[in-house]
Amino acid sequence: MSDLKKTFSNALLVGALVFASTVHSQEQVAVEIPEDSAIADGKLTKKELAKYAVVGQRQLVHLIKKATDQYSALIEGTTPNLPAAWMLMDDGDTVKRVNLDGQIEGSPAQVRILVYRAALKSIARRGKINAAAILYTGKLDDTGSSEALVIEHEHRLGISGNKVIPFEVEDGKVKYSDPVTRKKPYQIFYDEEAESNGQS
């Protein structure tokens, strides 16, 4: 548990130093830290930690909304629902879809998910993105009558989870039920194994 707190605190510190000072709006959630600010020394108070946790959460909501809106069109269509990925760029506002179509054509869904994770990890390690999401559909039961949208999401501030949202397509429109969110290991911004061993 102390390793998790240390990891979260370190992630928040790194994120705080990267983001921009004020939250401009719900759409623009970047924060800039001036050199003479109270957090320029690299130490964060509980209040400052809470502020950056809110920034991370707002950025994830922004990313997930954009990604889900685009992926819903795929669910409503007649083509098979294949995994897809989106990333929130380091400006805190721009959302881009990851395009690997030529490289993973004909690959099964599980392979596509692994390739998306690897691609996002590479981009994240270069500091180009603040958050990432991989979306795919799956069956909720053995009969295959109930489907769910799965959203794997991760933020560089140490937020990571899987959101499972049951859905139905009625009259060409997707209707979502209540989501269930579970924690997941870090796979994009941080190495879970290295951090549990005290390495970075």
N, C-alpha and C positions, 0 to 999 in steps of 0.2 A: 504494500500500500504506500509506503514511504517513497519507493521508486516511482510509482505512478504520480505522486504529488510533485516529486522532483522533476520528472519528465514534463508534467503539465506546466510547472513554474518556469522551467527552462524554455519550453515552447512559447509560453506567453511572453517571456523576455525577448526572445528572438523576434517574435511577431511584432511586439511593441516597437522594437527598433526599426522594423521594416515599414510599418504603416504610417500613414499620414495623420495631424493633431486634432482635427475636429471632424465630427460626422456631419457631412453636408446635408444629406437627405437619405431617405430609405434607399434610393437608387444608387447614390454615391456614398460609399461607406469607407473610403480610404482615410487614413489619418497620417499627418506629418508631425514628426517630433523635432521641434527646434533645438539647437545646440544648448541654449540656456534654459531649457525646461526642467521641471522637477524630476523628470525621468531620464534625463540625459546621462545621469550617473550610472545607469544600468540597474538601478534598484527600484522595485515597484512596491507601492503600498497595496493593501488589500483593496482599497477603493480603485486604484489604478488597474489592478488585475481584473476586477469586476468590469471596468470600462472596456478593456480589450476583449474580455470574454463576450460581452454584448456585441462588439464590433464583429468578432468571428461568427457569432450566431447570425447576425444580420446578413453578413456576406454569404453564409451557407444558404439561408432562406432565399436570397436573391438568385443564387446559382441554381438551387433545386427548382424554383419556380420556372425559370427560363428553360431548364433542361426538360422538366416535366411537360411544359406546354408543347415543346417541339416533339418529344417522344410520344405524347398522346396522339398526335397526328399519325404516327406510325402504327399505333395500336388500332386506331379507327380504320386504317387502310386494309387492303387485301393482301399485302405482302407479308411474309413471315416476320414476326417480331424478333429481330436479332439485337444483341447487346449494342449499346452506343455509349459514348462518354463525352462529357463536357468539362471545361475548366474555367475557373474564374481567374483572369489575368491579374498581374501584380498591381494594376491600377485600382483594384477593388470594385470595378464596375463592369468591365468588358467580359462577356461570356462567349466562349468559342467552343464549337463542337470539334472533337478530335477526329481527324479524317485519316483512317488507315485502310480504306476500302480495298485498294489494290494489293495490299500486303496480306490481308486475311480472308480474301475471297474464297468461299467454299469451306471455310473452317467451321467446326461446330461451335456452339455458343460458349462452352467452357473455355475453349482455346482463345476465343475472341476476348473474353473477360481477362484472361491472363495477359494477353498482349496489350490490352488497354491499361492494365495496372502497370506493366513495365514501361509503357510509353509515358504515362503520367508521372511515374516515379522519376524518370530521366529528366523530364521538364521541371518537376518540382525541385530536384536537387540542384538545378542551375538557377533557382530563385525566380523563375519566370511566372509562377502562379501562386495564388493564395489558397485556392481550394479546388477540389476535383470531385466529380460524381460519375459513377457508372450506373446506367439504367438497363434493366432487362426484365423479362417476364418469366414467370414460372407457375407451375401447378401447385395448388394448396393441398390437394388430396390425390389419392391413387386413381380415382375415377377420372380425374382431369376435368371435372365439371366446373371447378372454381379456380380462377387465375388470380395472380397478384403481380403488381409491379414492385420490383425490388430496386431500391436506390442505395448503392454503396456510396457514402460520402465521407470526405476527410478534409480538414482544414489545417493549415500550418500552425495554428495556435493550439493544437493538441486535441481537437474535437474530431471524433471518429465514430461512425455508426452505420447500421443497416436499417433502412426504413422499409417495411413490408406493407403494401397497401392493396388489399383485395379490390378487384374491379369487375365490372360487367360492361359489355358493349351492347347498348340498346339503341336501335334506330340509327346506327352509325356514330353514336356519341359514347364516349367513355364516362362511366359513372363510378367514382371511387368511394370506397367505404372508409371507415376509420383506420388510420395507420397504426402500426406497432413498430416502435423503434427499439433496437438493441445495440449494445456496444459491440464494436468489432476491433480486432487488432489493427495497429497502424501498418499500412502496406505501401503508402505512397510517400509521405513526408518524413517518416521516421522508421527505423528498423526496430521492431518489437523485441527481437532476440538480443540484439546488441545492447539495447537500453536496459533490458532485464539483467544483463551481465555487468552493467555499470560502464559500458563503452558507448561511444557516440559515433 
